[in-house]
């Protein structure tokens, strides 16, 4: 089995986590600084994992 498929699945999982953190409502409907930073970190990790998965499949 190629390592590309697990990397794509990991990327999707991380993307879902970033979306979940981003949609989480804080008090008053405003996002906190750590929440935004964590969502961005998860988004970057998702993009990197997905890109690595696509490159492994090619």
C-alpha positions as semicolon CSV with decimal commas, in nm:
position;residue;x (nm);y (nm);z (nm)
1;X;0,000;0,000;0,000
2;X;0,131;0,340;-0,092
3;X;0,196;0,596;0,178
4;X;-0,005;0,850;-0,024
5;X;-0,351;0,734;0,082
6;X;-0,285;0,749;0,459
7;X;-0,137;1,097;0,414
8;X;-0,448;1,211;0,228
9;X;-0,667;1,069;0,504
10;X;-0,456;1,243;0,766
11;X;-0,488;1,569;0,572
12;X;-0,866;1,533;0,566
13;X;-0,874;1,459;0,937
14;X;-0,663;1,766;1,014
15;X;-0,878;1,980;0,785
16;X;-1,187;1,867;0,974
17;X;-1,017;1,952;1,301
18;X;-0,927;2,299;1,176
19;X;-1,286;2,356;1,064
20;X;-1,416;2,234;1,401
21;X;-1,186;2,468;1,595
22;X;-1,273;2,759;1,365
23;X;-1,650;2,705;1,407
24;X;-1,627;2,677;1,786
25;X;-1,807;2,976;1,932
26;X;-1,649;3,152;2,224
27;X;-1,835;3,380;2,459
28;X;-1,995;3,663;2,266
29;X;-1,935;3,494;1,930
30;X;-1,577;3,622;1,897
31;X;-1,283;3,396;1,829
32;X;-0,997;3,403;2,075
33;X;-0,634;3,444;1,971
34;X;-0,525;3,090;2,066
35;X;-0,827;2,948;1,883
36;X;-0,729;3,127;1,560
37;X;-0,363;3,024;1,595
38;X;-0,455;2,659;1,655
39;X;-0,692;2,657;1,356
40;X;-0,421;2,803;1,133
41;X;-0,165;2,548;1,254
42;X;-0,409;2,264;1,182
43;X;-0,487;2,410;0,839
44;X;-0,119;2,433;0,746
45;X;-0,060;2,076;0,866
46;X;-0,360;1,957;0,661
47;X;-0,233;2,125;0,346
48;X;0,117;1,981;0,393
49;X;-0,012;1,628;0,459
50;X;-0,249;1,643;0,161
51;X;0,021;1,777;-0,071
52;X;0,263;1,507;0,044
53;X;-0,005;1,243;-0,011
54;X;-0,076;1,364;-0,365
55;X;0,295;1,374;-0,446
56;X;0,341;1,019;-0,314
57;X;0,058;0,896;-0,535
58;X;0,202;1,058;-0,849
